[in-house]
Amino acid sequence: MNDKSSLSGPWYRGVTSYQWLVLFIASLGWIFDVFEGQIFVASMNEAMPSLLPKGTEQNTIALYNNIALAAFLMGGAVGGVLFGMLSDRIGRTKTMVLTILVYSGFTCITAFAQTWWQMAALRFLVAMGVGGEWAVASSLVAEVFPLRARAWSGAIFHGSSVFGTYLAVAAGQWIVRNPELGWRWGFFVGALPAFLTLWIRWRLREPDKWIQARQTATHDRSQSVGRLVDIFRGRLLLRTLLGVSLAVIGLATFWGVHIYGKDMLRRHAEQQILAAENISLDEDEITRQQALLPHAQTIKSWEMLGMLLVTTGGGAGLLAFGPLADSLGRRGAFVVYHLGALVVALVLFRGMEGVSGYVLIGFLPLFGFLTLGMHAGYAIYFPELYPTRMRGVGAGFCFNFARLLAAFVLVLNGWLQKEGFPFRDAASMISLLYLAGIVLMAVAPETQGRELPE
């Protein structure tokens, strides 16, 4: 039975300087992790066309962009499982170093891509490190922080991701948009996070919980660490299926709904420019693209503003999940976010056609808040579902194997757009997945106020 008095007082009471350091370093790793993923989102409208034959239609470009995004999801699935298992076996800090070296190195190499398939292949390799880093860092934070602070620290850890997107927005605005530099330099700076590994090896030690689990495993083979098959046995099977299903919903809607929020301002700007040029939206694509070409930098600025607004709202939503999960429980917080995300997505994509840019600017932060906020729940909830000896592989499998399943949604999304299906309709259809997230909470175990299982 839990000592209720241990949960009283402010969440940060008793948090040590070392625990703060762990949170800070884990968050830095996650920030750079997200940057490596989002730099493609910030530059895909420039990078992919340059890797395809001149004159390739926009719908075809959208298909190849979605293939690259799908490759990123599949790489995350592989890396999340492999590095999650490795972290249970050799330790959290050692594995975190490896994941950061993988994602920073291959992001840098992406600067030299010459074809669309090279871009997709390198996105896969980058994502292996990205998926692995999340699995390791989320487990590390959960194991180091006390029960009272677990939800808040997990939310802060995952909420730090917005700074990675801010870095990608800055790179999109000042590097990708700069004709003297371009998208290749945006990827080239991806090598910088590798220097973080020196600090990790210097300052961080393995969590006591992991050390104890490792020692137990040496004397009891039934308690072996990092075995993938163990997360599919007994009561953990249901938890694994639940975690994967939640993450599929979150990742499919992130890439199929959330990131398209930024494009609303881009498309609004394009419509305004075409109207000023007296060019109808019904004109052929070549005519429209020729009219928009002189305004490319202005359109890019509007796109980056949309990305900034959605990300800022998303960051607030991520931070808010922690206190909400402590107040309503993990299940209650997930219900609130999934229901809210469904509403704002349908309003944005189905009810805001032709509204002014000012209305979009005011609405996009709320859209970002609700469509991204539930992702902090994965960093809080998934480590709470598994014992220490399989926490890395369990949390990593749930969050990252879901990328593989979500990749099929992205390919479907790209195919629909290639066939002329309006992106608003595609995003609206995918947003219906939020309903499944609400249904899942009916069978989800509540972990609020409970110590991590051993």
SULQUI-V997247 format. One record per pair of residues at least 4 apart in sequence whose ideal C-beta (glycine too) atoms are under 7 Angstrom apart, sorted by the first residue. I is the first residue (numbers start at 1). J is the second residue. D is the distance in whole Angstrom. If there is no record, write none. Layout:
i=I j=J d=D
i=I j=J d=D
This chain:
i=2 j=449 d=6
i=2 j=450 d=7
i=2 j=451 d=7
i=6 j=147 d=7
i=6 j=148 d=7
i=7 j=147 d=7
i=7 j=148 d=5
i=7 j=449 d=6
i=9 j=13 d=5
i=11 j=148 d=5
i=11 j=149 d=5
i=11 j=152 d=5
i=12 j=149 d=6
i=14 j=146 d=6
i=15 j=19 d=5
i=15 j=20 d=6
i=15 j=149 d=6
i=17 j=21 d=6
i=18 j=22 d=7
i=19 j=23 d=7
i=19 j=144 d=5
i=19 j=145 d=6
i=20 j=24 d=6
i=21 j=25 d=6
i=21 j=203 d=6
i=22 j=26 d=6
i=22 j=140 d=6
i=22 j=141 d=7
i=22 j=144 d=5
i=22 j=204 d=7
i=23 j=27 d=6
i=23 j=141 d=6
i=23 j=153 d=6
i=23 j=156 d=6
i=23 j=157 d=6
i=24 j=28 d=6
i=25 j=29 d=7
i=25 j=199 d=7
i=25 j=200 d=6
i=25 j=203 d=7
i=25 j=204 d=6
i=26 j=30 d=6
i=26 j=137 d=4
i=26 j=140 d=6
i=26 j=141 d=5
i=26 j=157 d=6
i=27 j=31 d=6
i=27 j=156 d=7
i=27 j=157 d=5
i=27 j=160 d=4
i=28 j=32 d=7
i=28 j=196 d=6
i=29 j=33 d=6
i=29 j=96 d=6
i=29 j=100 d=6
i=29 j=133 d=5
i=29 j=137 d=5
i=29 j=196 d=6
i=30 j=34 d=6
i=30 j=133 d=7
i=30 j=134 d=7
i=30 j=137 d=6
i=30 j=157 d=6
i=30 j=160 d=6
i=30 j=161 d=6
i=31 j=35 d=7
i=31 j=160 d=5
i=31 j=161 d=7
i=31 j=163 d=5
i=31 j=164 d=4
i=32 j=36 d=7
i=32 j=104 d=7
i=32 j=164 d=6
i=32 j=193 d=4
i=32 j=196 d=7
i=33 j=103 d=6
i=33 j=130 d=5
i=33 j=133 d=5
i=33 j=134 d=7
i=33 j=164 d=7
i=34 j=38 d=6
i=34 j=161 d=4
i=34 j=164 d=3
i=34 j=165 d=6
i=35 j=39 d=6
i=35 j=164 d=4
i=35 j=167 d=5
i=35 j=168 d=5
i=36 j=103 d=5
i=36 j=104 d=7
i=36 j=107 d=5
i=36 j=126 d=5
i=36 j=130 d=6
i=36 j=190 d=5
i=37 j=72 d=6
i=37 j=130 d=6
i=38 j=42 d=6
i=38 j=164 d=6
i=38 j=165 d=5
i=38 j=168 d=4
i=39 j=43 d=6
i=39 j=168 d=5
i=39 j=171 d=6
i=39 j=186 d=5
i=39 j=187 d=6
i=39 j=190 d=7
i=40 j=44 d=5
i=40 j=68 d=7
i=40 j=123 d=6
i=41 j=168 d=7
i=41 j=259 d=6
i=42 j=168 d=4
i=42 j=169 d=6
i=42 j=171 d=6
i=42 j=172 d=3
i=42 j=176 d=6
i=42 j=307 d=7
i=43 j=47 d=5
i=43 j=172 d=6
i=43 j=176 d=4
i=43 j=183 d=4
i=43 j=186 d=5
i=44 j=48 d=5
i=44 j=65 d=5
i=46 j=50 d=7
i=46 j=176 d=6
i=46 j=183 d=5
i=47 j=51 d=7
i=47 j=119 d=7
i=47 j=183 d=4
i=48 j=52 d=6
i=48 j=61 d=5
i=48 j=64 d=5
i=48 j=65 d=5
i=48 j=116 d=6
i=49 j=56 d=7
i=49 j=61 d=6
i=51 j=113 d=7
i=51 j=115 d=6
i=51 j=116 d=5
i=51 j=119 d=6
i=52 j=56 d=4
i=52 j=61 d=6
i=52 j=64 d=7
i=52 j=116 d=6
i=56 j=60 d=5
i=56 j=61 d=6
i=57 j=285 d=6
i=58 j=62 d=6
i=58 j=285 d=6
i=59 j=63 d=7
i=59 j=417 d=6
i=59 j=418 d=5
i=59 j=420 d=7
i=60 j=64 d=7
i=60 j=418 d=6
i=61 j=65 d=6
i=62 j=66 d=6
i=62 j=414 d=6
i=62 j=417 d=5
i=62 j=418 d=6
i=63 j=67 d=7
i=63 j=414 d=4
i=63 j=415 d=7
i=63 j=418 d=4
i=64 j=68 d=7
i=64 j=116 d=5
i=65 j=69 d=6
i=65 j=414 d=7
i=66 j=70 d=6
i=66 j=410 d=5
i=66 j=411 d=6
i=66 j=413 d=6
i=66 j=414 d=3
i=67 j=71 d=6
i=67 j=120 d=6
i=67 j=411 d=7
i=67 j=414 d=7
i=68 j=72 d=7
i=68 j=119 d=5
i=68 j=120 d=5
i=68 j=123 d=5
i=69 j=73 d=7
i=69 j=255 d=6
i=69 j=410 d=5
i=70 j=74 d=6
i=70 j=407 d=4
i=70 j=410 d=4
i=70 j=411 d=5
i=71 j=75 d=6
i=71 j=120 d=4
i=71 j=121 d=7
i=71 j=123 d=5
i=71 j=124 d=4
i=72 j=76 d=7
i=72 j=123 d=4
i=72 j=124 d=7
i=72 j=126 d=7
i=72 j=127 d=4
i=73 j=77 d=7
i=73 j=127 d=7
i=73 j=251 d=7
i=73 j=403 d=4
i=73 j=404 d=7
i=73 j=406 d=5
i=73 j=407 d=4
i=73 j=410 d=7
i=74 j=78 d=7
i=74 j=124 d=6
i=74 j=403 d=7
i=74 j=404 d=5
i=74 j=407 d=5
i=75 j=79 d=6
i=75 j=123 d=7
i=75 j=124 d=4
i=75 j=125 d=6
i=75 j=126 d=7
i=75 j=127 d=3
i=75 j=128 d=5
i=75 j=131 d=7
i=76 j=80 d=6
i=76 j=127 d=4
i=76 j=130 d=6
i=76 j=131 d=3
i=76 j=400 d=5
i=76 j=403 d=4
i=77 j=81 d=7
i=77 j=131 d=7
i=77 j=400 d=5
i=77 j=401 d=5
i=77 j=403 d=4
i=77 j=404 d=4
i=78 j=82 d=6
i=78 j=128 d=6
i=79 j=83 d=6
i=79 j=127 d=6
i=79 j=128 d=3
i=79 j=129 d=6
i=79 j=130 d=7
i=79 j=131 d=4
i=79 j=132 d=4
i=79 j=400 d=7
i=80 j=84 d=6
i=80 j=131 d=3
i=80 j=132 d=6
i=80 j=134 d=7
i=80 j=135 d=5
i=80 j=396 d=4
i=80 j=397 d=7
i=80 j=399 d=6
i=80 j=400 d=2
i=80 j=401 d=7
i=81 j=85 d=6
i=81 j=228 d=7
i=81 j=393 d=7
i=81 j=396 d=6
i=81 j=397 d=5
i=81 j=400 d=6
i=81 j=401 d=6
i=82 j=86 d=6
i=82 j=132 d=7
i=83 j=87 d=6
i=83 j=95 d=6
i=83 j=98 d=7
i=83 j=99 d=5
i=83 j=132 d=3
i=83 j=135 d=6
i=83 j=136 d=6
i=83 j=396 d=7
i=84 j=88 d=7
i=84 j=132 d=7
i=84 j=135 d=4
i=84 j=392 d=4
i=84 j=393 d=4
i=84 j=395 d=7
i=84 j=396 d=3
i=84 j=397 d=6
i=85 j=89 d=7
i=85 j=226 d=4
i=85 j=228 d=6
i=85 j=392 d=7
i=85 j=393 d=5
i=86 j=90 d=6
i=86 j=95 d=5
i=87 j=91 d=7
i=87 j=92 d=5
i=87 j=95 d=4
i=87 j=135 d=7
i=87 j=136 d=5
i=87 j=139 d=7
i=87 j=392 d=4
i=88 j=225 d=4
i=88 j=226 d=3
i=88 j=389 d=6
i=88 j=390 d=6
i=88 j=392 d=4
i=88 j=393 d=5
i=89 j=225 d=6
i=89 j=226 d=4
i=90 j=94 d=5
i=90 j=95 d=6
i=91 j=95 d=7
i=91 j=206 d=5
i=91 j=210 d=6
i=92 j=96 d=6
i=92 j=136 d=5
i=92 j=139 d=6
i=92 j=140 d=4
i=92 j=206 d=6
i=92 j=207 d=6
i=92 j=210 d=6
i=93 j=97 d=7
i=93 j=200 d=6
i=93 j=204 d=4
i=93 j=205 d=7
i=93 j=206 d=6
i=94 j=98 d=7
i=95 j=99 d=6
i=95 j=132 d=7
i=95 j=136 d=5
i=96 j=100 d=6
i=96 j=133 d=6
i=96 j=136 d=5
i=96 j=137 d=6
i=96 j=200 d=6
i=97 j=101 d=6
i=97 j=197 d=4
i=97 j=200 d=6
i=97 j=201 d=6
i=98 j=102 d=6
i=99 j=103 d=6
i=99 j=129 d=5
i=99 j=132 d=4
i=99 j=133 d=4
i=99 j=136 d=6
i=100 j=104 d=6
i=100 j=129 d=7
i=100 j=133 d=6
i=100 j=193 d=6
i=100 j=194 d=7
i=100 j=196 d=6
i=100 j=197 d=5
i=101 j=105 d=6
i=101 j=194 d=6
i=101 j=197 d=6
i=102 j=106 d=6
i=102 j=128 d=6
i=102 j=129 d=3
i=103 j=107 d=6
i=103 j=126 d=5
i=103 j=129 d=3
i=103 j=130 d=5
i=103 j=133 d=7
i=104 j=108 d=7
i=104 j=190 d=6
i=104 j=191 d=5
i=104 j=193 d=4
i=104 j=194 d=4
i=105 j=109 d=7
i=105 j=191 d=7
i=105 j=194 d=7
i=106 j=110 d=7
i=106 j=122 d=6
i=106 j=125 d=4
i=106 j=126 d=5
i=107 j=126 d=5
i=107 j=187 d=6
i=107 j=190 d=3
i=108 j=187 d=7
i=108 j=188 d=6
i=108 j=190 d=5
i=108 j=191 d=4
i=109 j=122 d=6
i=110 j=119 d=7
i=110 j=122 d=4
i=110 j=126 d=7
i=110 j=187 d=4
i=111 j=184 d=4
i=111 j=185 d=7
i=111 j=187 d=4
i=111 j=188 d=4
i=113 j=118 d=4
i=113 j=119 d=5
i=113 j=122 d=6
i=114 j=118 d=6
i=116 j=120 d=6
i=117 j=121 d=6
i=118 j=122 d=6
i=119 j=123 d=6
i=120 j=124 d=7
i=121 j=125 d=7
i=122 j=126 d=6
i=123 j=127 d=6
i=126 j=130 d=6
i=127 j=131 d=6
i=128 j=132 d=6
i=129 j=133 d=6
i=130 j=134 d=7
i=131 j=135 d=7
i=131 j=400 d=4
i=131 j=403 d=7
i=132 j=136 d=6
i=133 j=137 d=6
i=134 j=138 d=6
i=134 j=399 d=6
i=135 j=139 d=7
i=135 j=392 d=6
i=135 j=395 d=6
i=135 j=396 d=3
i=135 j=399 d=7
i=135 j=400 d=6
i=136 j=140 d=6
i=136 j=392 d=6
i=137 j=141 d=6
i=137 j=157 d=7
i=138 j=142 d=6
i=138 j=157 d=7
i=138 j=379 d=4
i=138 j=382 d=7
i=138 j=383 d=6
i=138 j=395 d=6
i=139 j=143 d=6
i=139 j=383 d=5
i=139 j=391 d=5
i=139 j=392 d=5
i=139 j=395 d=6
i=140 j=144 d=6
i=140 j=207 d=6
i=141 j=145 d=6
i=141 j=153 d=5
i=141 j=154 d=6
i=141 j=157 d=5
i=142 j=150 d=6
i=142 j=154 d=7
i=142 j=383 d=4
i=142 j=452 d=6
i=143 j=207 d=4
i=143 j=209 d=5
i=143 j=210 d=6
i=143 j=388 d=7
i=143 j=452 d=7
i=144 j=207 d=5
i=145 j=149 d=5
i=145 j=150 d=5
i=145 j=153 d=4
i=147 j=451 d=6
i=149 j=153 d=5
i=150 j=154 d=6
i=150 j=380 d=7
i=151 j=155 d=6
i=151 j=322 d=4
i=151 j=325 d=5
i=151 j=326 d=5
i=151 j=380 d=5
i=152 j=156 d=6
i=152 j=322 d=4
i=152 j=323 d=7
i=153 j=157 d=6
i=154 j=158 d=6
i=154 j=322 d=7
i=154 j=376 d=7
i=154 j=379 d=4
i=154 j=380 d=4
i=155 j=159 d=6
i=155 j=318 d=6
i=155 j=319 d=6
i=155 j=321 d=5
i=155 j=322 d=3
i=155 j=376 d=4
i=155 j=380 d=6
i=156 j=160 d=7
i=156 j=319 d=7
i=157 j=379 d=6
i=158 j=318 d=5
i=158 j=375 d=6
i=158 j=376 d=4
i=158 j=379 d=4
i=159 j=315 d=6
i=159 j=318 d=4
i=159 j=319 d=4
i=159 j=376 d=6
i=161 j=165 d=7
i=161 j=318 d=7
i=162 j=166 d=6
i=162 j=311 d=5
i=162 j=312 d=7
i=162 j=314 d=6
i=162 j=315 d=3
i=163 j=167 d=7
i=164 j=168 d=7
i=165 j=169 d=6
i=165 j=311 d=4
i=166 j=170 d=6
i=166 j=311 d=7
i=167 j=171 d=6
i=168 j=172 d=6
i=169 j=173 d=6
i=169 j=304 d=5
i=169 j=307 d=5
i=169 j=308 d=5
i=169 j=311 d=7
i=170 j=174 d=6
i=171 j=175 d=5
i=171 j=176 d=6
i=171 j=186 d=4
i=171 j=189 d=7
i=172 j=176 d=5
i=172 j=177 d=6
i=172 j=186 d=7
i=172 j=304 d=5
i=173 j=177 d=6
i=173 j=301 d=7
i=173 j=304 d=5
i=174 j=178 d=6
i=175 j=181 d=5
i=175 j=185 d=5
i=175 j=186 d=5
i=176 j=182 d=7
i=176 j=183 d=5
i=176 j=186 d=5
i=177 j=297 d=6
i=177 j=300 d=5
i=181 j=185 d=4
i=184 j=188 d=6
i=185 j=189 d=7
i=196 j=200 d=6
i=197 j=201 d=6
i=198 j=202 d=6
i=199 j=203 d=6
i=200 j=204 d=5
i=206 j=210 d=5
i=206 j=211 d=6
i=208 j=212 d=6
i=209 j=213 d=6
i=209 j=388 d=5
i=210 j=214 d=6
i=210 j=388 d=6
i=211 j=215 d=6
i=212 j=216 d=6
i=213 j=217 d=6
i=213 j=225 d=6
i=213 j=388 d=4
i=213 j=389 d=4
i=214 j=225 d=6
i=216 j=220 d=6
i=216 j=223 d=5
i=217 j=223 d=5
i=217 j=224 d=5
i=217 j=225 d=5
i=217 j=389 d=6
i=223 j=389 d=6
i=225 j=389 d=4
i=226 j=390 d=7
i=226 j=392 d=7
i=226 j=393 d=5
i=227 j=390 d=7
i=228 j=393 d=6
i=229 j=233 d=7
i=230 j=390 d=5
i=231 j=236 d=5
i=231 j=240 d=5
i=231 j=386 d=7
i=231 j=390 d=6
i=231 j=393 d=6
i=231 j=394 d=5
i=231 j=397 d=6
i=232 j=236 d=7
i=232 j=237 d=5
i=232 j=240 d=6
i=233 j=237 d=6
i=235 j=239 d=7
i=236 j=240 d=6
i=236 j=386 d=7
i=237 j=241 d=6
i=238 j=242 d=6
i=239 j=243 d=6
i=239 j=385 d=4
i=239 j=445 d=7
i=240 j=244 d=6
i=240 j=394 d=7
i=240 j=397 d=7
i=240 j=398 d=7
i=241 j=245 d=6
i=242 j=246 d=6
i=242 j=440 d=6
i=242 j=443 d=7
i=242 j=444 d=6
i=243 j=247 d=6
i=243 j=382 d=5
i=243 j=385 d=6
i=243 j=398 d=3
i=244 j=248 d=6
i=244 j=398 d=5
i=244 j=401 d=6
i=244 j=402 d=5
i=245 j=249 d=7
i=245 j=440 d=6
i=246 j=250 d=6
i=246 j=378 d=7
i=246 j=437 d=6
i=246 j=440 d=6
i=247 j=251 d=6
i=247 j=378 d=6
i=247 j=398 d=5
i=247 j=399 d=5
i=247 j=402 d=3
i=248 j=252 d=6
i=248 j=402 d=4
i=248 j=405 d=5
i=248 j=406 d=6
i=249 j=253 d=6
i=249 j=433 d=5
i=249 j=434 d=7
i=249 j=436 d=6
i=249 j=437 d=5
i=250 j=254 d=6
i=250 j=374 d=6
i=250 j=375 d=6
i=250 j=378 d=7
i=251 j=255 d=6
i=251 j=402 d=5
i=251 j=403 d=6
i=251 j=406 d=4
i=252 j=256 d=5
i=252 j=406 d=4
i=252 j=409 d=4
i=252 j=430 d=6
i=252 j=433 d=6
i=253 j=257 d=4
i=253 j=258 d=6
i=253 j=341 d=7
i=253 j=371 d=7
i=253 j=430 d=6
i=253 j=431 d=6
i=253 j=433 d=6
i=253 j=434 d=6
i=254 j=258 d=5
i=254 j=259 d=7
i=255 j=259 d=6
i=255 j=406 d=7
i=255 j=410 d=5
i=256 j=409 d=6
i=256 j=410 d=6
i=256 j=413 d=5
i=256 j=427 d=6
i=256 j=430 d=4
i=257 j=345 d=5
i=257 j=371 d=6
i=257 j=427 d=5
i=257 j=430 d=5
i=257 j=431 d=5
i=258 j=310 d=7
i=258 j=371 d=4
i=258 j=372 d=6
i=260 j=423 d=6
i=260 j=427 d=5
i=261 j=306 d=7
i=261 j=310 d=4
i=261 j=348 d=7
i=261 j=364 d=6
i=261 j=367 d=5
i=261 j=368 d=6
i=262 j=266 d=7
i=262 j=303 d=6
i=262 j=306 d=4
i=262 j=307 d=4
i=262 j=310 d=5
i=263 j=267 d=6
i=263 j=303 d=7
i=263 j=306 d=7
i=264 j=268 d=6
i=264 j=306 d=6
i=264 j=348 d=7
i=264 j=360 d=6
i=265 j=269 d=6
i=265 j=302 d=5
i=265 j=303 d=7
i=265 j=305 d=6
i=265 j=306 d=4
i=265 j=357 d=7
i=265 j=360 d=6
i=266 j=270 d=7
i=266 j=299 d=6
i=266 j=302 d=5
i=266 j=303 d=4
i=266 j=306 d=6
i=267 j=271 d=6
i=268 j=272 d=6
i=268 j=357 d=5
i=268 j=360 d=6
i=269 j=273 d=6
i=269 j=298 d=7
i=269 j=299 d=5
i=269 j=302 d=4
i=270 j=274 d=6
i=270 j=292 d=6
i=270 j=299 d=6
i=271 j=275 d=6
i=271 j=281 d=7
i=272 j=276 d=6
i=273 j=277 d=6
i=273 j=292 d=6
i=273 j=295 d=5
i=274 j=279 d=4
i=274 j=281 d=7
i=274 j=288 d=6
i=274 j=291 d=6
i=277 j=291 d=5
i=279 j=283 d=5
i=279 j=287 d=7
i=279 j=288 d=6
i=279 j=291 d=5
i=283 j=287 d=5
i=283 j=288 d=5
i=285 j=289 d=6
i=286 j=290 d=6
i=287 j=291 d=7
i=288 j=292 d=6
i=289 j=293 d=6
i=292 j=299 d=7
i=295 j=299 d=6
i=296 j=300 d=6
i=297 j=301 d=7
i=298 j=302 d=7
i=299 j=303 d=6
i=300 j=304 d=6
i=301 j=305 d=6
i=302 j=306 d=7
i=303 j=307 d=7
i=304 j=308 d=6
i=305 j=309 d=6
i=306 j=310 d=6
i=306 j=364 d=6
i=307 j=311 d=6
i=308 j=312 d=6
i=309 j=313 d=7
i=309 j=361 d=6
i=309 j=364 d=4
i=309 j=365 d=5
i=309 j=368 d=7
i=310 j=314 d=6
i=310 j=364 d=5
i=310 j=367 d=6
i=310 j=368 d=4
i=311 j=315 d=6
i=311 j=368 d=6
i=312 j=316 d=7
i=312 j=365 d=6
i=312 j=368 d=7
i=313 j=317 d=6
i=313 j=364 d=7
i=313 j=365 d=3
i=313 j=366 d=6
i=313 j=367 d=7
i=313 j=368 d=3
i=313 j=369 d=4
i=314 j=318 d=6
i=314 j=368 d=4
i=314 j=369 d=6
i=314 j=372 d=3
i=314 j=373 d=7
i=315 j=319 d=7
i=316 j=320 d=6
i=316 j=369 d=5
i=317 j=321 d=7
i=317 j=368 d=7
i=317 j=369 d=4
i=317 j=370 d=6
i=317 j=372 d=5
i=317 j=373 d=3
i=318 j=372 d=6
i=318 j=373 d=6
i=318 j=375 d=6
i=318 j=376 d=4
i=320 j=324 d=6
i=320 j=373 d=6
i=321 j=325 d=6
i=321 j=333 d=6
i=321 j=373 d=5
i=321 j=374 d=7
i=321 j=376 d=4
i=321 j=377 d=5
i=322 j=326 d=7
i=322 j=376 d=7
i=322 j=380 d=7
i=323 j=327 d=6
i=324 j=328 d=6
i=324 j=333 d=4
i=324 j=336 d=7
i=325 j=329 d=7
i=325 j=330 d=5
i=325 j=333 d=4
i=325 j=377 d=7
i=325 j=380 d=6
i=325 j=448 d=7
i=326 j=448 d=7
i=328 j=332 d=3
i=328 j=333 d=5
i=328 j=336 d=7
i=329 j=333 d=7
i=329 j=446 d=5
i=329 j=448 d=5
i=330 j=334 d=7
i=330 j=377 d=7
i=330 j=380 d=7
i=330 j=381 d=5
i=330 j=446 d=6
i=330 j=447 d=6
i=330 j=448 d=6
i=331 j=335 d=7
i=331 j=441 d=5
i=331 j=444 d=5
i=331 j=446 d=6
i=332 j=336 d=7
i=333 j=337 d=6
i=333 j=377 d=6
i=334 j=338 d=6
i=334 j=374 d=6
i=334 j=377 d=6
i=334 j=437 d=6
i=334 j=441 d=5
i=335 j=339 d=6
i=335 j=438 d=6
i=335 j=441 d=5
i=336 j=340 d=6
i=337 j=341 d=6
i=337 j=370 d=6
i=337 j=373 d=5
i=337 j=374 d=4
i=338 j=342 d=7
i=338 j=374 d=6
i=338 j=434 d=4
i=338 j=437 d=4
i=338 j=438 d=5
i=339 j=343 d=7
i=339 j=438 d=6
i=340 j=344 d=6
i=340 j=370 d=4
i=341 j=345 d=6
i=341 j=370 d=4
i=341 j=371 d=5
i=341 j=434 d=5
i=342 j=346 d=6
i=342 j=431 d=6
i=342 j=434 d=4
i=342 j=435 d=6
i=343 j=347 d=6
i=344 j=348 d=6
i=344 j=366 d=6
i=344 j=367 d=5
i=344 j=370 d=5
i=344 j=371 d=7
i=345 j=349 d=6
i=345 j=371 d=6
i=345 j=427 d=7
i=345 j=428 d=7
i=345 j=431 d=4
i=346 j=350 d=5
i=346 j=428 d=6
i=346 j=431 d=6
i=347 j=351 d=5
i=347 j=352 d=7
i=348 j=352 d=5
i=348 j=363 d=7
i=348 j=367 d=5
i=349 j=424 d=4
i=349 j=427 d=5
i=349 j=428 d=5
i=350 j=424 d=7
i=350 j=428 d=6
i=352 j=359 d=7
i=352 j=360 d=7
i=352 j=363 d=7
i=355 j=359 d=4
i=355 j=360 d=6
i=357 j=361 d=6
i=358 j=362 d=6
i=359 j=363 d=6
i=360 j=364 d=6
i=363 j=367 d=6
i=364 j=368 d=6
i=365 j=369 d=6
i=366 j=370 d=7
i=367 j=371 d=6
i=368 j=372 d=6
i=369 j=373 d=6
i=376 j=380 d=6
i=377 j=381 d=5
i=378 j=382 d=5
i=378 j=399 d=5
i=380 j=384 d=7
i=381 j=385 d=7
i=381 j=447 d=7
i=382 j=395 d=4
i=382 j=398 d=5
i=382 j=399 d=6
i=383 j=391 d=5
i=383 j=395 d=5
i=384 j=447 d=4
i=384 j=452 d=6
i=385 j=394 d=6
i=386 j=390 d=5
i=386 j=391 d=5
i=386 j=394 d=3
i=386 j=395 d=7
i=386 j=453 d=7
i=387 j=391 d=7
i=387 j=453 d=5
i=387 j=454 d=5
i=388 j=452 d=7
i=388 j=454 d=6
i=390 j=394 d=5
i=391 j=395 d=6
i=392 j=396 d=6
i=393 j=397 d=6
i=394 j=398 d=7
i=395 j=399 d=6
i=396 j=400 d=5
i=397 j=401 d=5
i=398 j=402 d=7
i=402 j=406 d=6
i=403 j=407 d=6
i=406 j=410 d=7
i=407 j=411 d=7
i=408 j=412 d=6
i=409 j=413 d=6
i=409 j=430 d=6
i=410 j=414 d=6
i=411 j=415 d=6
i=412 j=416 d=6
i=413 j=417 d=7
i=413 j=426 d=5
i=413 j=430 d=7
i=414 j=418 d=6
i=415 j=419 d=6
i=416 j=421 d=4
i=416 j=426 d=5
i=417 j=421 d=6
i=417 j=423 d=6
i=417 j=426 d=6
i=421 j=425 d=6
i=421 j=426 d=6
i=423 j=427 d=6
i=424 j=428 d=6
i=425 j=429 d=6
i=426 j=430 d=7
i=427 j=431 d=6
i=435 j=439 d=7
i=436 j=440 d=6
i=440 j=444 d=6
